[in-house]
Amino acid sequence: MKVLKYHHKDFVFEGDKLTEEQKAHFFKYGVIQFKQFISKETVELFLSELKKIEAKWLAEGVTKVNGIPLKFGKDVDGSTIIQRMCFVNLHSPVLAEFLEDPRLHALLELLHPYEGRIGHEEKDGMIFNHFVNHPDTKFSQMGWHTDNSRDIFLGHKIMPMLNVGIHLDDCPPEKGGLRVLPGTHKASLWNQVFAKKQHIDHNPDPREVALNLHAGDLTVHYGNVWHRVQVSPYVGEASRRRVMYMPFVTGKYVRKHANSKTPFYYRFANLVQK
């Protein structure tokens, strides 16, 4: 599997359209980062909204949303937190409004020639991941994976998609966090699925790129780019990393709802959490 040497550049999203340089960078590497896509004030607003949703779900004993299980853990003070929440855009007018941002819709051009859309009620909707390295948590890292592998396990045709992330904490490479293998979106289908052990392999790859992330940055990568989340070498508060992900999808519309079945691969979730 060929991996490209990554030439990083700090991009800023100006106006409501992508530049030719930005598109060329993305099509080559399969990943791009935009600095300060949202302000620090907006970061705090989003975190406040997510806290409200979390408190409500904990009080109501919610364990699944639209068939997707939530992931629970302990915070540094011993309190219970939800470390992976899904469809949060359906439970916050603020987050729902953000998905109408013209700049987000401009990203759909990266799916050309396919007609793309933001998956408000598809996949897992807008996801909130809350990583913290703590003895009582199981969600501090994620193994190598490609996002489109789920379609194969569900018997669906693989269609192009984007994973778009809004980062809510500073996360320099030395803190852990997102690692990608640039250019792997151009690998064969076999390598996109089987080049590594999906979700189980946590080993660093000498070809991987660690992005230098700050609160408010936005990242975009193709669903078939290999990526992982490196566990933080820090413990407790210093390890905290919070990020929201939004699926940009193509193909047949598959809406999730309150009566949706839980995908079978969640049965193996405990095997890949370490």
GIZI-V202574 format. One record per run of one state. SS is the DSSP state (alpha for helix, beta for strand, coil for the rest). FROM is the first residue (numbers start at 1). LEN is the number of residues. If there is no record, write none. Layout:
BEGIN
ss=SS from=FROM len=LEN
ss=SS from=FROM len=LEN
END
This chain:
BEGIN
ss=coil from=1 len=10
ss=beta from=11 len=1
ss=coil from=12 len=8
ss=alpha from=20 len=10
ss=coil from=30 len=1
ss=beta from=31 len=4
ss=coil from=35 len=5
ss=alpha from=40 len=21
ss=coil from=61 len=3
ss=beta from=64 len=2
ss=coil from=66 len=2
ss=beta from=68 len=2
ss=coil from=70 len=1
ss=beta from=71 len=4
ss=coil from=75 len=5
ss=beta from=80 len=6
ss=coil from=86 len=2
ss=alpha from=88 len=4
ss=coil from=92 len=1
ss=alpha from=93 len=6
ss=coil from=99 len=3
ss=alpha from=102 len=10
ss=coil from=112 len=5
ss=beta from=117 len=2
ss=coil from=119 len=8
ss=beta from=127 len=5
ss=coil from=132 len=10
ss=beta from=142 len=4
ss=coil from=146 len=3
ss=alpha from=149 len=5
ss=coil from=154 len=8
ss=beta from=162 len=6
ss=coil from=168 len=3
ss=beta from=171 len=1
ss=coil from=172 len=1
ss=alpha from=173 len=3
ss=coil from=176 len=1
ss=beta from=177 len=4
ss=coil from=181 len=3
ss=alpha from=184 len=3
ss=coil from=187 len=2
ss=alpha from=189 len=6
ss=coil from=195 len=14
ss=beta from=209 len=2
ss=coil from=211 len=2
ss=beta from=213 len=1
ss=coil from=214 len=4
ss=beta from=218 len=5
ss=coil from=223 len=4
ss=beta from=227 len=4
ss=coil from=231 len=5
ss=alpha from=236 len=4
ss=coil from=240 len=1
ss=beta from=241 len=9
ss=coil from=250 len=14
ss=alpha from=264 len=9
ss=coil from=273 len=2
END
